[in-house]
């Protein structure tokens, strides 16, 4: 048999082995971030589906954006460093915290 015939099954076996190794390593120490096996699956999927490539590019660009608390809502706390004042607005009476 040729090497090309075994490339896809061999890649899947390698993917499973890397995934098991990553789970084992993660259980031994706390590691954050994206796993290598997840990146491999994303890239192989993006090779066959163009929309997956667009999704990955969008995900990367959103990662670079700054997250602001309560985007779109008026700020509840206001700090003016020039005047040395802090203003606090009361919550809306109809607001229910869940």
FILO-231359 format. One record per atom (N, C-alpha, C, O): x, z, y; residue in one letter. Coordinates in steps of 0.1 Angstrom, whole numbers, plus 5000, padded with zeros to 4 digits. Layout:
! residues N
XZYA...
END
This chain:
! residues 98
500850004988X500050005000X500950005012X502050055012X500349955023X501149945035X500950075043X500050155041X501850085052X501850205061X500650205070X500150315074X500150085074X499050075083X497750125076X496850185083X497650115063X496450155056X496350315056X495250365056X497450375057X497450525057X497550585070X497550705072X497550505081X497750565094X496550645099X496750755104X495350595096X494150675101X493950795092X493750905098X493950785079X493850915071X494951005073X494751135074X496150955075X497351045078X497151115091X497551225093X496651035101X496451095114X495451205114X495551315121X494351195106X493351295105X493851415098X493551535102X494651395087X495251515080X496251585090X496251715090X496951515097X497851575107X497151645118X497551755122X495951595122X495151655132X494551795127X494651895134X494151795115X493651915109X494752015107X494552135110X495951975103X497052065102X497452125115X497752245116X497552045126X497852095139X496752195144X497152295150X495552155142X494452245146X494452385139X494252485145X494752385126X494952515118X496152585124X496052715126X497252525126X498352585132X498052645146X498552765149X497352575154X497052625167X496152745166X496252845174X495152745157X494252865156X495052985151X494853095155X496052965141X496853075136X497753125147X497853245149X498353035155X499153085166X498353155177X498853255183X497153105180X496353165190X495953305186X495753395195X495653325173X495253455169X496353565170X496153685171X497653515169X498753605170X499053645184X499553755187X498853555194X499053595208X497953525217X497453425213X497753585228X496753535237X497353415244X498253425252X496753295242X497253175248X496053105255X494953095249X496253065267X495152995274X495552845276X496752815274X494552765279X494852625281X494252535270X493652585261X494352415272X493752315262X494652295250X495852295251X494052295239X494752275226X495252135225X494652035230X496352115218X496951985215X495951895207X495851775209X495351965197X494451885189X493251835197X492751725194X492751915206X491651865215X492051755224X491251655226X493251755229X493751645237X493951515228X493551415233X494351535216X494451415207X493151355204X492951225205X492151435201X490751385199X490251315211X489651205210X490451375223X489951315235X490651175238X489951075242X491951165236X492651045238X492250935228X492150815232X492050965216X491650875206X490250825209X489950705207X489350915213X488050875216X488050785229X487250685229X488850815238X488950735251X489550595248X489250495255X490250575237X490750445233X489650355229X489650235231X488550405223X487450325218X486250325227X485550235227X486150425236X484950435245X485550445259X486150545263X485250345268X485650345282X485050455290X485650505299X483850495286X483150605294X483850735292X483850825300X484450755280X485250885278X486450885287X486750995292X487150775289X488250775298X487750815312X488450885319X486550765317X486050795330X485750945330X485951015340X485250995319X484951145319X486151225320X486251325327X487251185313X488451265313X489051255327X489651355332X489051135334X489551125347X488751215357X489351275366X487451215355X486551295364X486851445362X486951525371X487051485349X487351625346X488651665353X488751775358X489651575352X490951605359X490851625374X491451705380X490051535380X489851545394X489051665399X489351725409X488051705391X487251825394X488151955392X487952055399X489051945383X489952065381X490852095393X491252205396X491151985401X491952005413X491152055425X491752095435X489852055424X489052095436X489052255436X489152325426X488952295448X488852445451X487452495448X486552435452X487352605441X486052665438X485752765449X486552855451X484552755454X484152845464X482952925459X482052865453X482953045462X481853125457X480553085465X480553075477X479453065457X478153025462X478252905471X477852915483X478752795466X478852675473X477452635478X476452635471X477352595491X476052555496X475252665502X474352635510X475452785499X474752895504X475452955516X476652945517X474653005526X475353065538X476153185533X475753265524X477353205539X478153325535X477453455538X476853475548X477553545528X476853675530X477753765538X477353855546X479053755537X480053835544X480753745554X481253635550X480953785566X481753705576X482853795582X482553905586X484053745582X485153825587X485753735598X486153625596X485853795610X486453735622X487753815625X487653925630X488853755621X490153825623X490553835638X491253925642X490153735646X490553735660X489853845667X490453915675X488553865665X487853975671X487954115664X487754215670X488354105651X488454225643X487054285639X486854405638X486154185636X484754235632X484454175618X484954075614X483554245612X483054205599X481554205600X480954305604X480854105596X479354105596X478854085582X479354005574X477854165578X477254165565X475754135567X475054205574X475254035560X473854005561X473154055549X473654055538X471954115551X471254165539X470754055530X470553935535X470454085518X469953985508X468553945512X467854025518X468153835507X466753785509X465853885501X466153915489X464753935507X463854025499X463253965486X462954045477X463153835486X462653775474X463653745463X463353695452X464953785466X466053755456X465953855445X465853975447X466053805433X466053885421X467353865413X467653755409X468153965411X469353955404X469053975389X468454075385X469553885381X469253895366X470453935359X470453945347X
END
